Structures are given as structure tokens and as C-alpha cells.
Amino acid sequence: MEWYLKVMNQYATFSGRARRKEYWMYVLFYSLFLIVAMILDNVAGLCFETEFMGQTLSSGYGWLYVLTALVHFLPSLAVVVRRLHDVGKSGWMYLVVFIPIIGFIWILVLLTRDSQAGDNKYGANPKA
């Protein structure tokens, strides 16, 4: 939880570096919060619904889910950029995710790589 709070305290800080542990612990807690928000939306009946061919379809998502995602949008983007900085890449490298299939795989590889040893142009090694 401390890693999640560290990311949230650096709400929109795009400079510096983020360790692998910091990024993945943030992703873990963010995912858990999204799941809880989805469950609460379903229990409270807040899910978005639509009519299709005479039947009412529920999306499974509601306002709590949307609010949770919006609150975490900037911190998620910032921690990805800092994580890319940690492996020696520019934050703009995240745009490669828009290349179908290969972009997602390449970003996943970069996010799972170990930190670049020593200092780089984005700052000191956070492991040191």
C-alpha cells in the first residue's frame, strides 16, 4: 500500500524514475480498487444499462468505476512515464502502445525490464 500512496502523492509528477516494484504495486492496488468499484456499482444498481432488441443489457460498470478511473488517470500516466525513464526511455515511448498488438507487447517488455544501472538523464537510480 505504501507504493500506491507514494504514486498518489506524486499525482502528476512526470519527471524522475520509478522502480519496477513501485509501478507494479500501484497497478495491483489500482486494479483492486477498480474491481471493488465495479462490485459496488453492481450491488447498488448503478450500472449503465441500454436497450437492445427489447432486452435491457447491463454494462457491469457504473459511476463509481468511472470516478475511480478518472481519479487515477493522471497518476497512472505519470508512473508509466517515470517507469519508462527508469529503463532509459523517453516518456513519449508510451505512444507505441497505439500500434496494434506489437505496441502493447513492447510496452509490457519495457515495463518489466530491470532499472538502468546508475544515473541516467532522468535522474538517480531509485534502487540506490
MIDREN-463986 format. One record per residue (C-alpha): residue in three letters; x, y, z. Coordinates in steps of 0.2 Angstrom, whole numbers, plus 5000, padded with zeros to 4 digits. Layout:
<recs>
alaXYZ/...
</recs>
This chain:
<recs>
met500050005000/glu501550125003/trp502050114985/tyr500250154979/leu500250304991/lys501950364985/val501250364967/met499650454973/asn500750584982/gln501650624966/tyr500050644957/ala500650724941/thr502450714943/phe503150664926/ser505050694930/gly506150564939/arg506150374939/ala505050244946/arg505650074951/arg504849914945/lys504149874962/glu503350054963/tyr502450034946/trp501849854949/met501249884967/tyr500250034961/val499549934946/leu499049794959/phe498149914971/tyr497350014956/ser496649854949/leu495949804966/phe495049974968/leu494349964951/ile493649784955/val492949844971/ala492149994962/met491349884949/ile490649764963/leu489949914972/asp489149984956/asn488349814953/val487749794971/ala487049974971/gly486249954954/leu487250104947/cys487750014931/phe487450094914/glu486050004905/thr485550004887/glu484049934877/phe484449814863/met483149714854/gly481949734868/gln483149674881/thr483949784895/leu485849754895/ser486949804909/ser488749854906/gly489449804923/tyr490149974925/gly489450124933/trp489850294940/leu490950234954/tyr492050144942/val492150294930/leu492550404945/thr493950294951/ala494650284933/leu494650474931/val495450504948/his496850384944/phe497150434926/leu498550564928/pro499450464942/ser499450314930/leu500150404916/ala501450484927/val502050324934/val502150244917/val503250394911/arg504350384926/arg504550194924/leu505050224906/his506350344912/asp506950214924/val507450104909/gly508150244900/lys506750284888/ser505850444885/gly504050454891/trp503550484873/met503950304870/tyr502250264878/leu501450314862/val502050154855/val500550074863/phe499450134849/ile500250014837/pro499149864837/ile499749704846/ile501549744845/gly501449904854/phe500649834869/ile501949694869/trp503449814868/ile502749924882/leu502549774893/val504349714890/leu504949894894/leu503849904910/thr504549734916/arg506449764912/asp507649804927/ser508149984930/gln509550054920/ala511150044931/gly511750204939/asp511150384935/asn510450424918/lys509750584911/tyr508150574920/gly508950564937/ala509750454950/asn509350264951/pro507950244964/lys508650074970/ala510250164976/
</recs>
